[in-house]
Amino acid sequence: LGLETFDLDRLRSFDIRTLLVAQEKVHRLEPGSVPGAPWFDDELFPASLDAALALTTPRMPMLAGFNRDEIRTFEILRGLPILPMTRGDNERLIREQLSATEADRLLAAYADTKRDNRALATALTFGMPTLNFAERHSHHSPTWFYRFDYEHPLIGAAHGLDLGFVWKFRGIAGFMIRGGFFTAKRRALADRMQAHWANFVKRGRPLDDWPGYSQERRTVRL
């Protein structure tokens, strides 16, 4: 874009096509990354990761979680991979951030198979960042955590699949999202999720049969 420094006025002057072309070029230079994302700038965001970790999130109840097979959605999207998904990409990231001993120990927990590599990619990009955030939040505020394991027959518990149960999409859209007809079991799962989510929105906590996540009891609802 020819921006040597951050120039908001000039950035706003670019048309959408110019920005998308630039984003695509950045993506090709850095495959497996997100070319447009928040950045530590010491203005809107803290100056560094360490500074962000030192901040206290707002004191309010939090409900957080992830889908067991999040990465599957990104495997089927066309175009360049927008997240690190291969064993090689994820191993590189792990070894850049951990000691050799820690990296070897972590990688040994995941066999070099398609199933385990999907689990590793999901954990690195979605599962552990969300869990770590919930862990820190639980130090000062009520926190509840979940993992969504319902399997779509084609893509497993992929990214976004939970939306078909928090909202009861009807017709062909619901059939496609949930991977089948709205059977009694699927409807029961949707009823439970909606009841928990609605109670959290209204009262600041899910229903009573969902234990909270704390340092003493790291409960994850499946």
C-alpha positions as a printed Julia matrix, in Angstrom:
222×3 Matrix{Float64}:
   0.0     0.0    0.0
   3.03    2.28   0.18
   2.41    3.17   3.82
   5.7     3.67   5.6
   3.93    4.52   8.87
   0.36    4.27  10.07
  -1.61    6.92   8.16
  -5.28    6.54   9.02
  -6.52    9.22   6.6
  -4.71    7.66   3.65
  -5.76    4.17   4.69
  -9.4     5.33   4.66
  -8.93    6.72   1.16
  -8.22    3.3   -0.41
 -11.07    1.54  -2.17
 -12.05   -1.95  -1.05
 -10.53   -3.65  -4.12
  -7.1    -2.13  -3.38
  -7.24   -3.34   0.21
  -8.31   -6.85  -0.8
  -5.53   -7.11  -3.4
  -2.99   -6.03  -0.79
  -4.41   -8.52   1.7
  -4.14  -11.34  -0.83
  -0.49  -10.44  -1.55
   0.32  -10.48   2.16
  -1.41  -13.82   2.49
   0.71  -15.31  -0.29
   3.85  -14.02   1.38
   2.76  -15.43   4.76
   0.62  -18.54   4.09
  -1.19  -20.0    7.06
  -1.58  -16.62   8.71
  -4.36  -14.04   9.02
  -3.36  -10.98   6.94
  -5.84   -8.61   8.54
  -6.04   -8.76  12.33
  -5.72   -6.64  15.5
  -2.15   -5.63  16.22
  -0.3    -4.6   19.38
   0.08   -0.85  18.76
  -0.03    0.73  22.25
  -3.04    2.78  21.11
  -6.22    0.77  20.58
  -4.44   -2.32  21.9
  -1.66   -2.84  24.45
   1.94   -2.51  23.29
   2.77   -6.21  23.53
   1.5    -9.65  24.45
   3.06   -9.31  27.89
   1.24   -6.0   28.39
  -2.03   -7.62  27.31
  -1.56  -10.51  29.72
  -0.97   -8.05  32.55
  -4.35   -6.41  32.02
  -7.46   -7.51  33.9
 -10.49   -8.29  31.78
 -13.81   -6.7   32.85
 -15.32   -8.24  35.95
 -18.38   -9.96  34.53
 -19.61  -13.55  34.05
 -18.21  -15.33  31.0
 -19.39  -18.35  29.01
 -16.7   -19.63  26.62
 -15.88  -22.73  24.64
 -14.91  -24.23  21.3
 -15.94  -26.95  18.86
 -13.93  -30.16  18.97
 -13.1   -30.13  15.22
 -12.94  -26.38  14.54
 -10.24  -26.71  11.9
 -12.42  -28.88   9.62
 -14.34  -25.82   8.38
 -11.14  -24.22   7.18
 -10.04  -27.36   5.39
 -13.02  -27.11   3.06
 -12.81  -23.37   2.37
 -11.43  -22.56  -1.04
  -8.31  -20.53  -1.63
  -5.22  -20.1    0.48
  -5.26  -21.6    3.99
  -5.99  -18.79   6.43
  -4.9   -20.8    9.49
  -1.96  -23.14  10.16
  -3.41  -26.59   9.57
  -0.62  -28.94   8.5
   1.58  -30.89  10.89
   4.6   -28.99   9.58
   3.07  -25.53  10.08
   1.91  -26.3   13.6
   5.18  -27.95  14.61
   7.06  -24.87  13.4
   4.85  -22.6   15.53
   5.27  -24.82  18.58
   9.05  -24.98  18.26
   9.27  -21.21  17.79
   7.46  -20.63  21.1
   8.56  -23.49  23.36
  11.81  -25.07  24.42
  12.91  -28.19  22.57
  11.95  -30.38  25.55
   8.49  -28.84  25.89
   7.88  -28.98  22.14
   8.88  -32.64  21.94
   6.6   -33.47  24.88
   3.63  -31.67  23.36
   4.07  -33.14  19.87
   4.44  -36.63  21.32
   0.89  -36.34  22.64
  -0.42  -36.11  19.05
   0.3   -38.93  16.61
   1.14  -37.92  13.05
  -2.27  -38.99  11.76
  -5.02  -37.01  10.07
  -7.24  -37.21  13.15
  -4.56  -36.16  15.65
  -3.21  -33.41  13.4
  -6.72  -31.95  13.19
  -6.94  -32.1   16.97
  -3.56  -30.38  17.29
  -4.49  -27.63  14.82
  -7.83  -27.07  16.58
  -6.16  -26.92  19.99
  -3.52  -24.43  18.88
  -5.82  -22.03  17.04
  -9.07  -22.31  18.99
  -9.09  -24.6   22.01
  -6.09  -23.53  24.08
  -6.35  -19.76  23.42
  -9.99  -19.87  24.53
  -9.22  -22.06  27.53
  -6.28  -19.87  28.58
  -8.5   -16.78  28.39
 -11.18  -18.49  30.48
  -8.53  -19.63  32.96
  -7.33  -16.06  33.54
 -10.88  -14.71  33.67
 -11.89  -17.26  36.29
  -9.38  -15.72  38.72
 -11.8   -12.86  39.37
 -15.19  -13.58  37.76
 -17.66  -16.48  37.36
 -16.7   -18.54  34.31
 -18.25  -21.51  32.51
 -16.48  -23.53  29.81
 -17.63  -26.07  27.22
 -16.53  -28.17  24.25
 -19.08  -28.84  21.5
 -18.7   -32.45  20.3
 -21.83  -33.04  18.17
 -20.72  -34.57  14.85
 -21.97  -33.45  11.48
 -21.81  -36.61   9.31
 -19.48  -34.91   6.8
 -17.34  -32.47   8.78
 -17.52  -33.55  12.42
 -17.81  -30.88  15.12
 -16.57  -28.15  12.8
 -16.29  -24.39  13.32
 -19.73  -22.75  13.36
 -21.68  -26.0   13.7
 -22.91  -25.0   17.16
 -24.88  -22.1   15.63
 -27.36  -24.59  14.2
 -28.32  -25.55  17.77
 -28.16  -22.19  19.54
 -30.54  -21.02  16.78
 -33.02  -23.58  15.47
 -32.65  -22.93  11.75
 -35.57  -24.42   9.84
 -35.93  -26.0    6.43
 -33.05  -26.82   4.1
 -30.68  -24.43   5.93
 -31.17  -26.28   9.22
 -30.85  -29.65   7.48
 -27.52  -28.66   5.89
 -26.05  -26.98   8.99
 -26.97  -29.8   11.38
 -26.26  -32.56   8.88
 -29.69  -34.15   9.02
 -33.32  -33.84  10.02
 -34.27  -32.18  13.31
 -34.68  -35.51  15.12
 -35.59  -35.91  18.78
 -31.93  -36.15  19.86
 -30.89  -33.1   17.85
 -33.87  -31.14  19.12
 -33.05  -32.13  22.72
 -29.47  -30.89  22.28
 -30.76  -27.6   20.86
 -33.22  -27.24  23.73
 -30.45  -27.73  26.3
 -28.11  -25.28  24.6
 -30.78  -22.63  24.19
 -31.82  -22.97  27.82
 -28.23  -22.54  29.03
 -27.47  -19.63  26.7
 -30.74  -17.82  27.47
 -30.3   -18.24  31.21
 -26.75  -16.89  30.94
 -27.94  -13.82  29.01
 -30.8   -13.18  31.43
 -29.25  -14.13  34.79
 -25.48  -14.18  34.24
 -25.09  -17.94  34.51
 -26.19  -21.1   32.67
 -28.6   -23.52  34.33
 -27.68  -24.99  37.69
 -26.57  -28.38  36.35
 -23.56  -26.76  34.64
 -20.71  -26.43  37.19
 -18.5   -23.38  36.93
 -14.86  -23.36  35.83
 -12.45  -22.45  38.63
  -8.84  -22.99  39.7
  -9.98  -25.69  42.11
 -12.32  -27.43  39.67
 -11.55  -27.02  36.0
 -14.89  -28.31  34.75
 -15.5   -28.53  31.0
 -19.03  -29.31  29.86
 -19.28  -31.53  26.79
